[in-house]
């Protein structure tokens, strides 16, 4: 398998449509193991349009470059109530990616 599946989570603000279905926002990403490039992404926003927007925003971005770029893009281009939750979920996704890299390195050393 050439990709890994990673999820990041954050609390949603109250009063959102998605908050009625979920208490947290989840962003999932399929990531190329060699280059850290996001091949596909999804999230638990209520509308298909919102989910597609997040997918297109993240697809093609390499996590080897950090997470600051996508977080800035969310602040710049996403004007919905979930903006802060998306940014937090991205930061959590990146933490999970770093843990994956540590685990991969430690496993290869054994």
Secondary structure, DSSP 8 states (H G I E B T S, - for coil): --EEEEEEEEE--TT-HHHHH-SEEEEEEEEETTT-BEEEEEE--SSHHHHHHHHHHHTT-BGGG-SHHHHHHHHHH--STTHHHHHHHHHHHHHHHHHHHHHHHHHHH-
